[in-house]
Amino acid sequence: MRINETIDRQCLSDAGFDWQTAEDFLRAQGDRERQLCLLCAQREKVLGKLHACRHKLECLDYLIRLVRRGESDGVAVDNFF
């Protein structure tokens, strides 16, 4: 079954595909293995970004807890730059 190409493009865009990779995916219509490869590769990229953001959130939560508890008179930024 063929899904409407407009919906395909929007969904691929929402999933973080760049224009060229989305085109590659659409051109691979009927080549399920190639499409799965592209989808899995994009999933890995998104998952990597998610892990990086999660780490940033954990660091922010830690700093917030320190400041709220009064364990820091301010956050030292010497090692930030």
C-alpha positions, 0 to 999 in steps of 0.5 A: 500500500502506498501512503500519500507522498505529502504525508510521507514527506511531512512525517520524514521531516518531523522525524528529522530527515534532511531533504536529501535523505527524505528523497532517498527514502522516497526513491527507495519505495518498494526496497523495504531493506533500504528504507529500513536502513535509512529509518534505523540510521535516522533513529540512531542519530535522534537517539544520540541527540536524545542522550546528549540532551538527557545528560545536559538535563541531568547536569542542570538538575544537579546544579539546580539542587545545589543552588536550592540547597544553598550548597553553592554561593553561585556556580563556578564557571572557570571550567566551562570555557 
